[in-house]
Amino acid sequence: MFWVHEAVDRLHVVLLRRLVPPVFRHGIDSPPLHAHLQAVQLTLPALTATRHYTVVARTLVGDIGAGFQVGWGAQPDLPVLVYHHGIAEMPYDKSFRGIFRGALTTSAHLVAVRAPFHRTWLDLLPGLAHMRHFLAMCAVAVQLGEAVRLALLARGARGSLVLGTSLGGFLALLHHLMLGTADGYVPLLAGPDLAHVMLGTHYRHFLAPQALAHATALQELLDLRQDFQASDTRRVLPLLARYDLDMLYAHHAACYAANSVPVMTIERGHITGSLAFATLRAHVLACLRALLHTTV
């Protein structure tokens, strides 16, 4: 039945291409990710019983808005789970609400980060028009997640994981590589080479001609394999889907295998895998036990 999973990925791309203008049509010249991360300045609002929050971050491309929500655990000293959503996920917490149910809602403080440009579909278009805006989006999401993580630890939380699905999984790995402050990282349906997704899969057809003409520059900005291989990967517990046509299994499994990182493999595609909430939840729970030694 592998063809079902692959067919869903293909159909999803066909539908998206009707909605999304050429990606990076205004250019791909940009400072690297670490420069974007260092440039982010933001101030968190006071955390209260309110669930949803918004922030404005100062970045290399100007001020841009983002947001987050907090689901408080049953007691202050529980761990923090910071979750990053996928690209173009609307509403941004769709997968978050699917995965974080049952025991997870009471055994941890749950944070869902809303990346910039993810309020509406129209809001997303500027974020994909230029590489600088795309990298600023990634940088703000990572730094916002880190700020909330630190705020919850300051209030008594113990231990933390950063995780995400698809692009969100790449952002979890970016946090691992650039900050490395969490106790563990759980990239779901993602690897450290985002350039391969854009250049080596059907997402290549989304790129503007000028972006394709500068494939080497794009790869230098979005391929983090060398950084990953040079990092301490013992706290990284990924999950990949065997029939994924977006994050090709063979390529990303090889990225992890080069560092002897064990990979949880599911017999799904990218979309069907991202909707396998019970399976993703089970992996997150297993990671909580393995990395934070909880008894969930």
Disulfide bonds with the S-S distance in Angstrom:
none
